Amino acid sequence: MKVTLLGTGSPIPDPNRGGPCTLVQAGQQNIMIDCGRAAIMRLLGAGVLPGMVSTILITHLHSDHITDLNDLVTTRWVMMPVNVPLKVVGPVGTRQVVDAMLHMLTLDQGYRHAHHDDLRANGPLTVDVVEVGPGETFNIGEVSVSTHATDHRPVDPSIGFRIEHDGKVAALAGDTIPCAGLDDLCLNADIYVQTVIRDDMVKQLATLLPNSQRFLDILDYHSTVSQAGQTAARNNVKTLMLTHCVPAVQPGQEDDWIGLAKEHFAGNIVLGPDLTSCEA
């Protein structure tokens, strides 16, 4: 099992970091979790073509986690010789978002059908949407996936995905604060991926911003680096991967960020730029 952080950024645009997106490669499956800004570019950087993606799992419907879903859907459609609908699994509300996206793409689809006979013969652009809640299990080929409740309120619902194959486990938490569902998600996981913030830096930066309260609001629904370390330690995780860092990690700050997690967690900690990967 290999986990690659395709995009490690946040809603704040960063020329060096794509939006939240992770790739899990297990068995013969390429599974994307979320689809933030520049996701499809980073997917190619990881050596995976859009048509090779088995399924995309959506943790929640915040815009920064689904910005490039339309790019993945459309590019996959026009590049594949046959029309194999992309499977999108996410919380309640995912179907509404995808239906609206497909409506947005109606004109584009018409243009392409008018120009390409073979594409028209393949039929309309379709997406296979499955809405799930916590406590469900399903298979993607030979890979088993379970869903777990996370706490990103007022974003509700939000879920994390536990991916298992050949005795290995990857836990993808998405945005959440520590909670019982998060513990269930990452218990004994080989790799636990957590989005994190530095509360000390957020508070410091807020003093410089005209909309400081809006920035401070993120403190109550994201895990801090320390909390991620505590969650990993409490649940016997082997490797903790930090992503979606707010504010963005600057060159030379990596040891400081990792150090905050190390105060609580003695296992392996991975922090890096887009396309950083880890194998279990």
WOLINPE-V852289 format. One record per pair of residues at least 24 apart in sequence whose ideal C-beta (glycine too) atoms are under 8 Angstrom apart, sorted by sequence separation. I is the first residue (numbers start at 1). J is the second residue. If there is no record, write none. Layout:
BEGIN
I:J, I:J
END
This chain:
BEGIN
1:25, 2:26, 13:37, 18:42, 30:54, 31:55, 32:56, 33:57, 34:58, 102:126, 133:157, 150:174, 152:176, 161:185, 162:186, 222:246, 1:26, 23:48, 29:54, 31:56, 32:57, 33:58, 34:59, 50:75, 51:76, 102:127, 134:159, 150:175, 151:176, 152:177, 160:185, 197:222, 199:224, 240:265, 6:32, 29:55, 31:57, 33:59, 50:76, 133:159, 150:176, 151:177, 160:186, 196:222, 197:223, 198:224, 245:271, 9:36, 37:64, 132:159, 151:178, 162:189, 195:222, 196:223, 197:224, 198:225, 240:267, 242:269, 9:37, 36:64, 39:67, 40:68, 51:79, 69:97, 73:101, 151:179, 195:223, 196:224, 197:225, 218:246, 237:265, 239:267, 240:268, 241:269, 242:270, 7:36, 36:65, 39:68, 43:72, 50:79, 51:80, 61:90, 69:98, 98:127, 150:179, 194:223, 196:225, 232:261, 238:267, 239:268, 240:269, 241:270, 242:271, 7:37, 35:65, 36:66, 37:67, 38:68, 49:79, 50:80, 56:86, 58:88, 60:90, 61:91, 149:179, 151:181, 237:267, 238:268, 239:269, 240:270, 241:271, 7:38, 34:65, 35:66, 36:67, 37:68, 40:71, 55:86, 56:87, 58:89, 59:90, 60:91, 66:97, 70:101, 74:105, 98:129, 149:180, 150:181, 151:182, 196:227, 229:260, 233:264, 239:270, 7:39, 34:66, 35:67, 36:68, 39:71, 40:72, 55:87, 56:88, 57:89, 58:90, 59:91, 61:93, 69:101, 73:105, 149:181, 150:182, 196:228, 225:257, 229:261, 232:264, 233:265, 6:39, 35:68, 39:72, 51:84, 53:86, 54:87, 55:88, 56:89, 57:90, 58:91, 61:94, 148:181, 228:261, 229:262, 232:265, 233:266, 35:69, 55:89, 70:104, 74:108, 78:112, 95:129, 148:182, 194:228, 226:260, 229:263, 230:264, 233:267, 7:42, 40:75, 70:105, 94:129, 150:185, 225:260, 226:261, 229:264, 230:265, 232:267, 241:276, 6:42, 58:94, 61:97, 95:131, 148:184, 224:260, 225:261, 229:265, 6:43, 35:72, 81:118, 94:131, 148:185, 194:231, 226:263, 241:278, 93:131, 194:232, 226:264, 6:45, 83:122, 88:127, 90:129, 92:131, 192:231, 239:278, 6:46, 32:72, 82:122, 83:123, 87:127, 88:128, 89:129, 90:130, 91:131, 192:232, 229:269, 78:119, 85:126, 86:127, 87:128, 88:129, 89:130, 90:131, 91:132, 92:133, 239:280, 4:46, 77:119, 83:125, 85:127, 86:128, 88:130, 89:131, 90:132, 91:133, 205:247, 238:280, 83:126, 85:128, 87:130, 89:132, 177:220, 192:235, 20:64, 21:65, 177:221, 202:246, 19:64, 20:65, 176:221, 177:222, 178:223, 186:231, 192:237, 202:247, 19:65, 175:221, 176:222, 177:223, 186:232, 189:235, 191:237, 194:240, 196:242, 201:247, 21:68, 134:181, 175:222, 176:223, 188:235, 190:237, 191:238, 192:239, 194:241, 196:243, 198:245, 19:67, 77:125, 183:231, 187:235, 188:236, 189:237, 190:238, 191:239, 192:240, 193:241, 194:242, 195:243, 196:244, 197:245, 198:246, 19:68, 89:138, 178:227, 182:231, 186:235, 187:236, 188:237, 189:238, 190:239, 192:241, 194:243, 195:244, 196:245, 197:246, 198:247, 173:223, 177:227, 191:241, 193:243, 195:245, 196:246, 11:62, 74:125, 183:234, 186:237, 11:63, 73:125, 178:230, 183:235, 11:64, 87:140, 178:231, 10:64, 73:127, 89:145, 198:257, 198:260, 93:157, 92:157, 91:157, 155:221, 171:237, 91:158, 154:221, 91:159, 153:221, 90:159, 152:221, 175:244, 151:221, 152:222, 55:140, 54:140, 54:141, 191:278, 57:145, 191:280, 60:150, 62:152, 190:280, 59:150, 60:152, 62:155, 61:155, 60:155, 60:157, 60:158, 59:158, 60:159, 59:159, 59:160, 59:161, 57:161, 31:140, 65:174, 65:175, 170:280, 29:140, 169:280, 29:141, 31:143, 168:280, 28:141, 29:142, 59:172, 62:175, 27:141, 28:142, 29:143, 59:173, 60:174, 27:142, 57:172, 59:174, 60:175, 27:143, 59:175, 26:143, 33:161, 31:163, 29:165, 26:163, 27:165, 24:163, 26:165, 27:166, 33:172, 26:166, 34:174, 33:174, 26:168, 26:170, 24:170, 24:172, 22:172, 20:174, 33:193, 1:163, 1:165, 1:166, 1:168, 3:170, 1:170, 22:193, 20:195, 3:191, 5:193, 1:190, 1:191, 3:193, 22:243, 20:243, 20:244, 45:274, 46:275, 45:275, 17:248, 46:277, 16:248, 42:274, 42:275, 10:244, 12:246, 14:248, 8:243, 9:244, 10:245, 12:247, 5:241, 8:244, 10:246, 12:248, 8:245, 10:247, 3:241, 5:243, 10:248, 9:248, 17:273, 18:274, 16:273, 17:274, 16:274, 8:272, 8:273, 9:274, 8:274, 5:272, 7:274, 6:274, 8:276, 5:274, 6:275, 5:275, 4:275, 5:276, 4:276, 5:277, 4:277, 3:277, 2:277, 3:278, 2:278, 3:279, 2:279, 3:280, 1:279, 2:280, 1:280
END
